[in-house]
Amino acid sequence: MTKRISLLTVISTLALLISLPTVSAQDSKKIDFESQIQPIFENRCLKCHGPEKQKSGFRLDHKEPAMLGGDYGKAILPGKGEESPLYRAIAGLDPDLQMPPSGDPVPKEEAELIKRWIDEGADWPEGEKEVEIPNSDHWAFQPIKNPEVPQVKNADWVRNPIDSFVLNNLEAKGVEPSRPADRWTLIRRLSLDLTGLPPTPEEVLAFVNDTDPNAYEKLVDRLLDSPHYGERMARHWLDLARYADSDGYEKDLPRPNAWRYREWVIKAFNRDLPYDRFTIQQLAGDLLPDGGTPAKVATGFHRNTLTNREGGIDPEEDRVKQNVDRINTTGTVFLGLTIGCAQCHTHKYDPITQREYYQMYSFFDHAVEKDIPAVLPWQQRDYETRLAKWEKERNDIEGEIAEYRPTLAEKLPAWEKEQDVADVHWELLRPTSMASIGGATFEILDDGSIFVGGENPTADEYILVAPLGLSGVTGLRLEAITDSRLPRNGPGRARHGNFMLTEIEAKVRKKSNPKMDEPLKFVTASADYEQEGYEVDDAIDGKESTGWSIDAWRDPSLNVDRQGVFVAEKEVGFEEGSILQIRLDFSYGNNHGLGRFRLFAASGPREHLEIPPDIPAILATAVENRTEEQTDRLLDYFGTIEPESKKLLDKLAKHDEGKPNPPDTKAQTLVANPEPPTTHIHTRGDFLRPGDPVQPTTLAVLQPFEPRQEPEKKQPDRLDLANWIVARDNPLTSRVAVNRWWMHLFGRGIVNTPEDFGTRGEKPSHPELLDWLATWYMDNGWSTKDLIRLVVTSNTYRQSSETR
């Protein structure tokens, strides 16, 4: 008995030892997806996560959507089995997410197989057994065929092939066509359909009584050539393009330049721009090498999105919403697809994955908005006509001024004798206190000027306090002085030596009443030089948005000493020992403070202080010693105050106020982003939850995508997308377009869901007619006018609408 037990033990031990290597080899063998994993998916998962249903936006019948994940993000994390939500759900490790939610759980062995498969990298071979993407055999995704025009019994009723297709269906059902509409009805029908306007009584009578056999065809041509035709067609298209003259949302601010896109659409229809070009220019006119401004204006199609200008919005969120609108509208308008249903998950009914949605989205993600000059020819012609008239009138006034100048010169000596500027007393101010709110430092130089150093803040303010030796103050003189220590010699502290004096203020603190300051109210100002748009008067207007500047940024030759004189409304008197406080405001920004300056206070008659700073020096110079430049300068100034000359100068100034402004029309466009962002899939459509990065490409269910190959081009762009949309082998574009034009004429499309040619849309009532029209449209150069002419000249269109 003992020997038997020992023998059995040995045999059992040997059997165990023999079996161990076999188990180890099996465990070490890599999991085979097709034989070990896919059957688990098919048996346990596809009922809820397959082609029919995709609960939580997750499906396991196809590699791409499985790896993409669902509404809650990625479920399979290659190399991380324990962390993968898929394994944790089926293994029951996550109490909030257990799969299946009811019924028998997934056997532990199968869950472990899935975990091992994920740990090994979740290999899903290209040749795996996948469930085919549904609906790829849907009629709308099949190539357009050019069917034979059917033969009909009542051939006399046929005017063109459209009638053959329609009559063929009627005869098959034993139905006779309706009788022809009378001429009264036809002209009204045509006028409303093609121009949106009813015919006049005179037009009706003329057509009704026209005996020409081609009267109807002539009427069609006249209406198609009417400018109102483009307006009527644009009315339909602008609805599709979601055109509006305001932004939408609560603010709903106006879009003053939106009309340029509207006018482009009207003109495109009136000149019968081929529909393929019409499409390309709207989608990518800015990328056309020969497009010019009109093609760029066409991209206003993309600017018709809602725009949120409310305070506190997230600009990126608004940008994403606009791009979502652009791709959704492009898909609906040109392709007749509800592509927007794939924004948050793979389309439940059409063969469009969420990845494909964001691949299409990236075409628009790589573009930015831009407003461009877009002056229309008639605007430019009108401006040039008005400008020529204005220039002629100005030349006439200048002629009057030149003619009066000799007389003015004769009056000058008498005026000079009356001038006595010596009664104006100027006192150099030597501040005892100087401060800068921006941290600048001050140094008083030997000539009494002040050099500013230290900090150079974006904006600054100088406060200076100086004793007064005068008995009254009528005005101030500010001298801006160059210095080699300043940028480009100054006199300003900006990088080019310019300055911007936003405001100058002064007030007297009298010794007799030190608690009461009396301000100097400056009412006039003059300077020896002013930058256009930044005159010296702007330094006393009380506005932070204006100021005096001297153009030093433009040309180094303008970096010279300058001076400005500021005259008060009245003289402020005071006793000895009073002080003057001056505030120089440089709040314009960009470091535009003064770098070196000198201040003078003046007492004397206001009218003498109002004389420009350089005039007293000329008057003090003997006539024979004056330069030609000084003589001309004095005569120019005298001309501003001598009554007759002043009238002429005022006349010129008033005329100059009426100078026509050049047209400043702009257009809202879209252009390529020179630094495009990386586009990601948005998990559950949430831009704050970026998924895998994607590159621009098109829908796999349609024809192949063949982007242009150019040396400087790094990736496909909107022009490639546009070319793909209008390619002859695209099965949707032409069908969708002819169906829209048919709908506008008959009130109902051949496909009664013009914006959904997918599986949830209606099937065409006349599929052969739809394909014949789509082929005819392309064969005839995508001419919309020719297509409409073909339709409205058919007997089908001419039938009476009376019920039978």
FENNORCOR-V963841 format. One record per residue. N is the residue number from 1. PHI is phi as a letter, one per 40 degrees, with the letter a starting at -180 (NA if undefined). OMEGA is omega in radians with two decimals (NA if undefined). NEAR is the number of other C-alpha atoms within 10 Angstrom. Layout:
# FENNORCOR-V963841
n=<N	N>
phi=<PHI	PHI>
omega=<OMEGA	OMEGA>
near=<NEAR	NEAR>
This chain:
# FENNORCOR-V963841
n=<1	2	3	4	5	6	7	8	9	10	11	12	13	14	15	16	17	18	19	20	21	22	23	24	25	26	27	28	29	30	31	32	33	34	35	36	37	38	39	40	41	42	43	44	45	46	47	48	49	50	51	52	53	54	55	56	57	58	59	60	61	62	63	64	65	66	67	68	69	70	71	72	73	74	75	76	77	78	79	80	81	82	83	84	85	86	87	88	89	90	91	92	93	94	95	96	97	98	99	100	101	102	103	104	105	106	107	108	109	110	111	112	113	114	115	116	117	118	119	120	121	122	123	124	125	126	127	128	129	130	131	132	133	134	135	136	137	138	139	140	141	142	143	144	145	146	147	148	149	150	151	152	153	154	155	156	157	158	159	160	161	162	163	164	165	166	167	168	169	170	171	172	173	174	175	176	177	178	179	180	181	182	183	184	185	186	187	188	189	190	191	192	193	194	195	196	197	198	199	200	201	202	203	204	205	206	207	208	209	210	211	212	213	214	215	216	217	218	219	220	221	222	223	224	225	226	227	228	229	230	231	232	233	234	235	236	237	238	239	240	241	242	243	244	245	246	247	248	249	250	251	252	253	254	255	256	257	258	259	260	261	262	263	264	265	266	267	268	269	270	271	272	273	274	275	276	277	278	279	280	281	282	283	284	285	286	287	288	289	290	291	292	293	294	295	296	297	298	299	300	301	302	303	304	305	306	307	308	309	310	311	312	313	314	315	316	317	318	319	320	321	322	323	324	325	326	327	328	329	330	331	332	333	334	335	336	337	338	339	340	341	342	343	344	345	346	347	348	349	350	351	352	353	354	355	356	357	358	359	360	361	362	363	364	365	366	367	368	369	370	371	372	373	374	375	376	377	378	379	380	381	382	383	384	385	386	387	388	389	390	391	392	393	394	395	396	397	398	399	400	401	402	403	404	405	406	407	408	409	410	411	412	413	414	415	416	417	418	419	420	421	422	423	424	425	426	427	428	429	430	431	432	433	434	435	436	437	438	439	440	441	442	443	444	445	446	447	448	449	450	451	452	453	454	455	456	457	458	459	460	461	462	463	464	465	466	467	468	469	470	471	472	473	474	475	476	477	478	479	480	481	482	483	484	485	486	487	488	489	490	491	492	493	494	495	496	497	498	499	500	501	502	503	504	505	506	507	508	509	510	511	512	513	514	515	516	517	518	519	520	521	522	523	524	525	526	527	528	529	530	531	532	533	534	535	536	537	538	539	540	541	542	543	544	545	546	547	548	549	550	551	552	553	554	555	556	557	558	559	560	561	562	563	564	565	566	567	568	569	570	571	572	573	574	575	576	577	578	579	580	581	582	583	584	585	586	587	588	589	590	591	592	593	594	595	596	597	598	599	600	601	602	603	604	605	606	607	608	609	610	611	612	613	614	615	616	617	618	619	620	621	622	623	624	625	626	627	628	629	630	631	632	633	634	635	636	637	638	639	640	641	642	643	644	645	646	647	648	649	650	651	652	653	654	655	656	657	658	659	660	661	662	663	664	665	666	667	668	669	670	671	672	673	674	675	676	677	678	679	680	681	682	683	684	685	686	687	688	689	690	691	692	693	694	695	696	697	698	699	700	701	702	703	704	705	706	707	708	709	710	711	712	713	714	715	716	717	718	719	720	721	722	723	724	725	726	727	728	729	730	731	732	733	734	735	736	737	738	739	740	741	742	743	744	745	746	747	748	749	750	751	752	753	754	755	756	757	758	759	760	761	762	763	764	765	766	767	768	769	770	771	772	773	774	775	776	777	778	779	780	781	782	783	784	785	786	787	788	789	790	791	792	793	794	795	796	797	798	799	800	801	802	803	804>
phi=<NA	c	c	c	c	c	c	c	c	c	c	c	c	c	c	c	c	c	c	d	d	c	c	c	c	c	c	c	c	c	c	c	c	c	c	b	c	d	c	c	d	c	c	b	b	c	c	b	b	b	c	c	b	b	c	f	g	b	b	b	c	a	d	c	c	c	c	c	g	b	c	b	g	c	b	b	b	d	g	b	c	c	c	c	d	c	c	c	c	c	c	g	c	b	c	c	a	b	b	c	c	a	g	c	c	c	d	d	c	c	c	c	c	c	c	c	c	c	d	c	h	f	c	b	d	c	c	c	c	b	c	c	d	c	g	c	c	d	d	c	c	c	d	c	b	b	c	c	c	c	c	b	c	c	c	c	c	c	c	a	d	d	c	c	c	c	c	d	c	c	c	c	b	g	b	c	c	c	c	c	c	c	c	d	c	c	c	c	c	c	c	c	c	c	b	g	b	c	c	c	d	c	c	c	c	c	c	c	c	c	c	c	d	b	d	c	c	c	c	d	c	c	c	c	c	c	c	c	c	c	c	c	c	c	d	c	c	c	c	c	c	f	c	a	c	a	c	g	f	c	c	f	c	c	b	c	b	c	c	c	c	d	c	c	c	d	c	c	c	c	c	f	d	d	c	c	c	d	c	c	c	c	c	a	c	c	c	c	c	b	c	g	c	d	c	c	d	c	c	d	d	c	c	c	c	c	b	c	b	c	c	g	c	c	d	c	c	c	c	c	c	c	c	c	c	c	c	c	c	d	c	c	c	c	b	g	b	c	c	c	c	b	c	b	a	d	d	c	b	b	c	b	c	c	c	c	d	c	c	c	d	c	d	c	c	c	b	b	c	a	c	b	c	a	c	c	d	c	c	c	c	c	c	c	c	c	c	c	c	c	c	c	c	c	c	c	c	c	c	c	c	c	c	c	c	d	c	c	c	c	c	c	d	c	c	c	c	c	c	b	c	c	c	c	b	b	b	c	c	b	c	c	a	a	a	b	c	c	g	c	b	b	b	c	c	d	c	g	c	b	c	b	b	g	d	b	c	d	b	a	a	b	b	b	b	b	c	b	b	c	c	a	b	b	a	b	b	b	b	c	b	c	a	c	c	c	d	f	g	g	c	c	c	c	c	b	g	c	b	a	c	c	a	b	b	a	a	c	b	c	c	c	a	c	c	b	c	b	c	c	c	c	b	b	a	a	a	c	a	b	c	d	g	b	c	c	d	c	c	b	c	g	b	c	c	b	i	c	a	b	g	c	c	c	a	d	c	c	c	b	c	b	a	b	b	b	b	c	c	a	c	b	c	a	c	c	g	c	b	b	b	b	b	b	c	b	c	d	h	f	g	c	c	c	c	a	a	a	b	b	b	b	b	i	c	d	c	c	c	c	c	d	d	c	c	d	c	c	c	c	c	d	d	c	c	c	c	c	c	c	c	c	c	c	c	c	c	d	c	c	b	c	d	c	c	c	d	c	c	c	c	c	c	c	c	c	c	c	c	c	c	c	d	b	c	b	b	c	b	b	b	c	c	c	b	c	c	c	c	b	c	c	c	f	g	c	c	c	b	c	b	c	c	b	b	c	a	b	c	c	c	c	c	d	c	b	c	c	b	b	d	c	c	c	a	d	b	c	c	c	c	c	c	c	c	c	d	c	c	c	c	b	d	c	c	c	c	c	c	c	c	c	c	c	c	b	g	a	c	c	b	c	b	c	b	a	c	c	c	c	c	c	c	c	c	b	d	c	c	d	c	c	c	c	c	d	d	c	c	b	g	f	c	c	c	c	c	c	d	c	c	c	c	c	c	d	c	c	c	c	c	c	c	b>
omega=<3.12	-3.14	-3.14	3.13	3.14	-3.12	3.11	3.13	3.14	-3.12	-3.14	3.13	3.13	3.14	3.12	-3.14	-3.14	-3.07	-3.06	3.13	-3.13	3.11	-3.14	3.13	3.13	-3.14	-3.07	-3.12	-3.09	3.14	3.09	-3.05	-3.00	-3.06	-3.04	-3.05	-3.07	3.08	3.09	3.12	-3.08	-3.08	-2.97	-2.88	-2.91	3.10	-3.13	-3.06	-3.13	-3.06	-3.10	3.13	3.03	-3.14	-3.08	3.09	-3.05	3.09	-3.06	-3.13	-3.04	-3.01	-3.00	3.12	3.12	3.14	3.13	-3.13	-3.09	-3.07	-3.08	3.11	-3.09	3.12	-3.13	3.13	-3.06	-3.14	-3.08	-3.08	-3.07	-3.10	-3.05	3.13	3.14	-3.14	-3.08	-3.14	-3.07	3.12	3.12	-3.10	-3.12	-3.08	-3.13	-3.10	3.14	-3.13	-0.18	-3.08	3.11	-3.14	-3.10	3.10	3.06	3.14	-3.09	-3.11	-3.13	3.10	3.13	3.08	3.14	3.10	3.13	3.13	3.12	3.12	-3.11	3.09	3.12	-3.12	3.13	-2.98	3.14	-3.11	-3.07	3.10	-3.13	3.01	-3.07	3.08	-3.04	2.93	3.13	3.10	3.11	-3.01	-3.04	-3.12	3.13	3.14	3.08	3.09	3.09	-3.02	3.05	3.06	-3.05	3.03	-3.10	-3.13	-3.09	-3.05	-3.12	-3.11	-3.01	3.02	3.08	-3.04	3.11	-3.13	3.14	-3.14	-3.12	-3.11	3.10	3.10	3.14	-3.14	3.11	-3.13	3.13	-3.11	3.10	3.04	3.05	3.11	3.10	3.05	3.13	-3.07	3.10	-3.13	-3.04	-3.10	3.10	3.13	-3.12	-3.09	-3.13	-3.12	-3.02	-3.14	-3.10	-3.11	3.08	3.10	3.06	3.09	-3.14	3.12	3.13	-3.12	3.14	-3.13	-3.13	-3.08	-3.12	-3.11	3.13	3.12	-3.13	-3.09	-3.12	-3.14	3.10	3.09	3.11	-3.12	3.14	-3.13	3.10	3.12	-3.14	3.07	3.12	3.08	3.14	3.11	3.14	-3.14	3.13	3.13	3.08	-3.03	-3.11	3.02	3.11	-3.09	-3.10	-3.11	3.04	3.11	3.09	-2.97	-3.01	-3.06	-3.01	-3.13	3.09	-3.11	-3.11	3.04	-3.00	-3.09	-3.11	-3.06	-3.13	3.06	3.11	-3.14	3.10	-3.14	3.13	-3.13	-3.14	3.12	-3.11	3.12	3.07	3.05	-3.12	-3.01	3.11	3.09	3.08	3.14	-3.09	-3.08	3.12	-3.11	-3.00	-3.12	3.14	-3.09	3.13	-3.11	-3.10	-3.01	-3.08	-3.09	-3.12	3.13	3.09	3.10	-3.11	-3.14	2.97	3.01	-3.10	-3.09	3.14	3.13	2.96	3.12	-3.08	3.13	3.11	3.13	3.05	3.13	3.03	-3.09	-3.13	3.10	3.13	3.11	3.12	3.12	3.13	3.12	3.06	3.12	-3.11	-3.12	3.13	3.14	3.11	-3.14	-3.10	-3.02	-3.02	-3.08	-3.13	-3.11	3.06	-3.05	-3.14	3.12	-3.14	-3.12	-3.07	-3.13	3.09	-3.11	-3.06	-3.04	-3.12	-3.08	3.13	3.14	3.09	3.09	3.13	3.11	-3.09	2.99	3.06	3.12	-3.05	3.06	-3.11	3.08	-3.10	3.12	3.11	3.12	3.11	3.04	-3.07	3.02	-3.10	-3.13	3.12	-3.11	-3.12	3.08	3.14	3.13	3.13	3.12	-3.11	3.10	-3.14	3.13	3.13	3.11	-3.14	-3.13	3.11	3.13	3.13	3.11	3.12	-3.14	3.10	3.07	3.10	3.14	3.13	-3.14	-3.12	-3.02	3.08	3.09	3.12	3.14	3.12	-3.11	-3.03	-3.09	-3.14	3.13	-3.12	-3.11	-3.11	-3.05	3.06	-3.10	-3.12	-3.13	3.02	-3.11	3.14	-3.14	3.07	3.13	3.10	-3.05	3.03	3.12	3.14	-3.12	3.10	3.13	-3.13	3.08	3.10	3.11	-3.08	3.10	3.10	-3.11	-3.06	-3.12	3.12	3.11	-3.07	3.08	-3.10	3.11	3.10	-3.10	3.11	-3.04	3.11	3.08	-3.09	3.11	3.13	3.06	-3.10	3.11	-3.09	3.07	-3.11	3.07	3.13	3.08	3.13	3.13	3.10	-3.11	3.13	2.98	3.10	3.11	3.06	-2.94	3.11	-3.13	-3.08	-3.14	-3.09	3.10	-3.14	3.11	3.07	0.20	3.14	-3.11	3.09	-3.02	3.13	3.08	3.14	3.01	3.09	3.11	-3.10	-3.09	3.01	3.12	3.12	3.08	-3.11	3.01	-3.05	-3.13	-3.09	-3.13	-3.03	-3.14	-3.09	3.12	3.08	-3.08	2.96	-3.14	-3.11	-3.10	3.08	3.11	3.07	-3.12	3.12	3.07	3.10	3.04	-3.12	-3.13	-3.13	-3.06	-3.09	3.07	-3.11	-3.14	3.11	-3.09	3.10	-3.10	3.12	-3.07	-3.11	3.13	3.14	3.09	-2.95	3.02	-3.03	3.14	-2.96	-3.00	3.13	3.14	3.13	3.08	-3.11	3.12	3.09	3.08	3.09	-3.13	-3.09	-3.01	-3.12	-3.13	3.12	3.11	3.07	-3.13	-3.13	-3.13	-3.13	3.14	3.08	-3.13	-3.14	3.07	-3.10	3.07	3.07	-3.05	3.09	-3.07	3.09	3.11	3.13	3.03	-3.05	3.06	3.06	-3.12	3.08	-3.09	3.11	-3.08	3.07	2.99	-3.08	2.95	-3.11	-3.10	-3.13	-3.05	3.12	3.10	-3.11	3.04	-3.13	-3.02	-3.07	-3.06	3.14	-3.14	3.12	3.13	-3.14	3.14	3.13	-3.06	-3.09	-3.12	-3.11	3.05	3.10	3.13	3.13	3.12	3.13	-3.13	3.14	3.13	3.10	3.14	3.13	3.12	-3.13	-3.10	3.11	-2.94	-3.07	3.13	-3.13	3.09	3.14	3.13	3.09	3.11	3.11	-3.13	3.12	3.11	-3.13	3.10	-3.12	3.13	-3.12	3.06	3.09	3.14	-3.08	-3.12	3.08	3.09	3.10	-3.07	3.05	3.14	3.13	3.08	-3.14	3.09	-3.05	3.11	3.01	-3.12	3.12	2.93	3.10	-3.13	-3.07	3.13	-3.09	-3.09	3.10	3.12	-3.08	3.08	-3.10	3.02	3.14	3.08	-3.12	2.98	-2.98	-3.06	-3.08	-3.07	3.12	-3.04	-3.12	3.12	-3.11	-3.12	3.10	3.08	-3.13	-3.03	-3.04	-3.05	-3.04	-3.12	3.14	-3.12	-3.08	3.09	3.05	3.10	-3.12	3.12	3.12	-3.13	-3.08	3.10	-3.08	-3.10	3.02	-3.02	-3.01	-2.89	-3.11	3.11	-3.11	-3.08	-3.09	3.10	3.10	-3.12	3.09	-3.13	-3.12	-3.12	-3.07	-3.12	-3.13	-3.13	3.00	2.90	-2.99	3.02	-2.99	-3.13	3.10	3.05	3.13	-3.02	3.11	3.08	3.12	3.08	3.13	3.09	3.14	-3.05	-3.14	3.10	3.13	-3.12	3.12	3.12	3.14	3.11	-3.14	-3.14	-3.14	-3.13	-3.11	3.00	-3.14	-3.12	-3.13	3.11	3.14	3.13	3.14	3.09	3.13	-3.09	-3.02	3.07	3.10	3.04	3.10	-3.12	-3.04	-3.11	3.02	3.14	3.12	3.09	-3.12	NA>
near=<6	6	8	9	10	11	12	11	12	12	12	12	12	11	11	11	11	11	11	11	11	11	10	10	10	11	11	9	8	12	19	14	19	15	11	14	18	20	13	18	17	15	9	17	19	18	16	16	21	19	18	13	15	20	13	15	21	24	28	23	22	17	17	14	19	18	20	23	24	23	18	13	19	19	20	22	19	17	17	18	22	17	16	18	22	22	26	20	20	25	23	18	13	13	8	7	14	18	19	16	11	7	7	9	15	18	10	12	10	15	21	17	18	26	25	20	23	23	18	15	14	21	17	19	11	8	7	14	16	14	14	11	15	15	14	17	11	14	16	21	18	16	15	21	14	15	14	11	16	16	12	19	10	12	11	7	15	17	14	15	19	22	22	24	23	20	25	18	15	14	14	9	9	9	11	10	16	15	12	15	17	12	16	13	16	22	22	17	20	23	22	17	19	23	20	18	15	15	17	11	8	9	13	18	14	12	18	17	10	12	9	10	8	10	15	19	14	13	17	19	13	12	18	24	17	13	15	18	25	24	22	19	21	22	16	13	18	18	10	16	21	15	21	18	15	18	18	15	12	9	13	15	15	12	13	13	17	22	18	21	25	24	16	18	24	23	17	20	24	21	13	18	18	18	21	20	18	19	22	25	24	24	28	27	29	25	21	13	7	9	15	12	16	18	23	26	30	31	26	30	28	25	25	24	23	18	18	21	16	12	7	6	10	10	11	11	14	15	17	16	16	21	23	23	20	23	22	21	24	26	19	20	21	20	25	23	25	23	27	20	18	23	24	21	27	24	19	16	17	22	25	26	24	28	26	23	29	29	22	25	27	28	26	28	25	20	19	16	16	14	16	16	13	18	16	16	9	9	13	14	11	12	15	16	11	15	16	12	12	16	15	11	14	18	12	12	17	16	12	15	20	12	11	15	16	10	12	19	17	10	15	15	11	10	11	12	9	8	11	12	18	10	11	14	16	17	16	18	20	18	20	11	12	18	15	18	11	15	15	19	16	18	13	17	11	7	8	16	19	23	21	22	17	10	13	19	20	15	16	22	22	22	17	19	21	19	18	24	16	18	15	20	25	24	30	28	23	17	19	24	22	23	20	9	14	21	18	21	22	29	31	32	26	24	15	21	29	27	29	28	26	28	25	23	19	21	19	25	21	21	14	12	11	11	9	12	15	16	16	23	19	22	14	18	23	20	22	15	17	18	15	10	11	18	18	29	21	21	26	21	17	13	11	15	11	22	27	26	25	29	21	22	19	13	9	15	10	16	24	16	18	20	22	20	25	27	24	21	13	16	19	19	16	21	14	15	14	21	22	22	19	22	17	20	22	27	22	20	15	16	22	26	31	29	28	27	22	20	21	17	22	24	22	18	16	18	9	18	27	16	16	16	18	14	16	17	10	17	18	12	12	8	12	7	10	14	12	9	8	18	16	13	15	19	15	15	13	20	23	15	12	14	11	15	20	15	15	18	19	13	14	19	12	11	15	13	8	9	14	16	10	14	15	12	16	19	25	26	26	27	19	19	13	9	9	14	11	11	21	20	25	23	23	21	17	15	15	10	13	15	19	14	14	18	18	22	25	23	17	13	15	19	18	13	17	13	16	13	11	8	6	6	9	8	14	18	21	25	20	23	22	21	21	22	27	23	17	18	16	20	23	24	23	29	27	27	22	25	23	24	19	20	16	15	18	15	10	15	21	22	23	18	19	23	21	21	26	22	17	12	16	14	17	18	14	14	18	19	23	27	20	20	25	25	20	18	21	17	11	12	14	24	19	19	19	15	18	18	15	16	22	22	16	19	23	23	20	20	15	16	12	8	5	4>
